[in-house]
Structure formats: structure tokens, C-alpha cells
Amino acid sequence: MKKSALILVFVVTVLGSYGQEITGAWNGSLKVQGMQLRIVFNISKTDTGYSSTMDSPDQGAKGIPVTSTTFADSKLKIEMTNLRIEYSGELKDKTITGTFKQNGMEFPMNLTKEQIAKEVVKRPQEPTKPYPYYSEEVTFTNSQANITLAGTLTLPKKEGTFPAVILITGSGPQNRDEEIMGHKPFLVLSDYLTRQGIAVLRYDDRGVAQSQGDFKTGTTVDFATDAESALAYLKGRKEILHNKIGLVGHSEGGIIAPMVASRNKEVNFIVLLAGTGLRGDKILLLQQELIGRAAGKPEKEIAKTREANTKAFELVLKAKTTEALTTDLTGFLTELLKDNPDSGKPSGMSNADYIALQVKQITSPWMQYFIKYDPAPALEKVKCPVLAIDGEKDLQVSGKENLLAIEKAVKKGGNQQVTTQLFPNLNHLFQECKTGSPSEYSQIEQTFSPIAMEVVAKWILQQAK
């Protein structure tokens, strides 16, 4: 479930000595979760030392100012205090060997005057233009939130009428392709479904890419209104069979789809890709346990982490206000660090900074809502056909437990039209994998299992008859 961006800016004002030549453009490349992020420090002399700017070619950013830079005795140090960023390295033989740090995390990064080429990542499933179908850039309005959302509608042919699906992304700010770890799962899935005769609408999350709005202040409930706006838009298109519109939600999208279907009879079927059937706190506890075990952590450490997180989540469940929760969490984490000084805290980060970071994450509107939300009541109200699938090696939303919970909830509401399937050797992104760990995602060439896509397409077409 989602995803976090690293860096944006840095650079310089300076103290320093003028020994070796440090001015000019210095190129580096960060490896973050298997992905490449190139950066360039442009260092120049000033009357008092040096000044610099930073470019981030892969983020389309240039001339970003940094807080301070020092260079003395062949050693370079660049700091950006407000983002807790620091780069330090030593110049030798025209190369600066160093380390990039942010929020207590460290990444090796060397700098050179030679330009660094963008790595070409193999993603053989990604379609290339021209497509053998019609593709249109579209916008639609969420009048409740007073925002305009942007997306892509693909039709098997420009003329005709077709069954349709709306793709709903997982957690975190996502573009219409659900781009993550160098993959574009929704681009691949929409291409496959459209080639099978199904129209597909996918859209940028609010506040992402070309869509308006503020993603940071939104919760799952807000994102559900975005999906309802997409539904209303499709109902106004003459090419769409209005009694054959379904929702396909991945991860958090698998929470949103039942929400929307439970209160909109116009939804004719839903597909839940790694959707949840358990309450959010239980999802997170399982996720932390499974990922920790896959990473080789000792069972005692996993148990200790589970105990601490269980207590933290209980505070969220009981909290009446965000202010009270902030106070309770701060006190709890302070005591936790007293008893366990190294309890999950990155080396080099102060206790105060670590506590503030954890409290900010847990008290965010989205996280509070997710921890408390139980999807069962909405699933019980879904009356249309449901397909729920997951990968046996999904460590983020454990497939076995959640598929059972989804099926139980749907049937409890009197709906027997529910199909579940657990695919062996597939992870949370539906890639064929070895361990299922998120660290593998970017290393795997495959974006979406063809077997899983075939099952989804055949089931949708069956509902469209």
C-alpha cells in the first residue's frame, strides 16, 4: 500500500576552503527501492565560499536551492535542514565518494563530472503507440469536492457500444497508470481489457498529475466520491453500455469499489484486486509481520513490533479527537523509546524527531480512517456480482485471510454472486515472484500476470452478456 517519494531539493550557501576544484556540475544517482533517481549539484564560488543549486532530472526539477554547503580538506558537505537531508563525501581522483541521508536513512551516492544516463528498465508488457483501439484524454468533475479529475478512456473501437470498467488505484498518490516501482499496472491492465472488447476509464488521483484537489487531506471516503464522479461521467458517454459498467479496484481501490457499489445500483459488478475484508489495523499488523518475516527478522523482534503497533493502533481506535490522539501517541512512544532505545528508530535520528515523524504519520486523516475502517458492512450491502482475487505471496494484503473475509461478508448480506481466487506465486502487484517482498517489485520485469488478467477479462465479459 503505498508508496513514499524521496527528496526534492537541496543545495547551498557555504563556508569552506578552496583546495581542490569543486565547482561545476556534479552528477549522482540514488538507488531507492530498486529505482534510479539522478541528481545534479551545480556548485559555484562566491565571495564567502560556495553556492549551489540542485537538479533532479527524473523529477523534472531544476535550480533547486539548498541550505548550506561546505568544502574543506577535500570533504564536501551539503545540508537541507528543513527536509532533514544531508550529503557528505570526499573528493579523490575526480570522484566524490559519499553518502546521502534523509530522515535517518542512508544511501550510498558517488558524484562525478560525467553525466549519468537514465537506466533503461525492461517492462515488456507496456504497450506502445499506435494502439489497436481508440484512446481519448478526458476530464470529469467531482461537484461534491469541486474539483476536476483527468484521465484516459480507451474504447475497443471509436464507434459502437461497449461494457466498461473504471480502474481505482491503491493507497498513496497515484497517477492513472497506478505507476509504482517503475511499473504501470493500470496501463498494462487497461490495454489488455480494451483489446478484449472492454472500455476502460482510468484517472489520476486528486492532486496528482493533471487532476485537481488536495490528496493529503483526503480519506478513503473522499476518494470514493471521485470514483462515483467517474461513474457519472461514463453514464453520459454514448459508447458505453450503461447497464454493463463495473468497478475494478486494486488494494485501497478494493475498499472503495464496495463502498461505491453499496450505494449505487448503476454499478453492475465489481472486481477486487488484493482488496481487503479485514479492519485496517488488522491489515497493517499482518502486513508488518509478513514483510518482517520475509526480510529475515527474528521472531522475537517481530512479536515485539506487533505488540507495540497493537497498542498504538488501540490508541487510534479509542481516540475522540486528533489532538488527544497526538498527546497519547507522543506519551506512548516516549515511554517505548525509554524501554527500547533502538526500537525501530533509524540510527542518527533523535528521539524527538522520530516521535514527531511517527505521530504525524499515524494522526494523518487518511491513516486514522484506514485503521478504523471495517469493510465488512459495505461488502454486506453489495448486491451485484463480485470477483475477488489475490496473490498467495501478497505480503501487503494477505490473500487467504482477506478473501475469506470478503466472501463471508458478501454472502452474509444475501449475495451469493461472489467468486474468489488465490493465485500461487503472485505478489501484491500480481507479478510472478519469489518471496512477495515489496523490495522485489522493481526487480521483476513482469508488470501484471497474464493469467490473472485473463481470469479478470473472462469474468467481466461473462457479466456483460
Secondary structure, DSSP 8 states (H G I E B T S, - for coil): -----------B-EEE--SS---EEEEEEEEETTEEEEEEEEEEE-SSSEEEEEEEGGGTEEEEE-SEEEEETTEEEEEEGGGTEEEEEEEETTEEEEEEEETTEEEE--EESS---------TTS--SS-SSEEEEEEEEETTTTEEEEEEEEESSSSS-EEEEEEE--SSS--TT--BTTB-HHHHHHHHHHHTT-EEEEE--TTSTT--S-STT--HHHHHHHHHHHHHHHHT-TTEEEEEEEEEEETTHHHHHHHHHHH-TT--EEEEES---S-HHHHHHHHHHHHHHHTT--HHHHHHHHHHHHHHHHHHHH-SSHHHHHHHHHHHHHHHHHH-TTSS--TT--HHHHHHHHHHHHTSHHHHHHHH--SHHHHHT--S-EEEEEETT-SSS-HHHHHHHHHHHHHHTT---EEEEEETTB-TTS-B-SS--GGGGGG-S-SS-HHHHHHHHHHHHHHT-
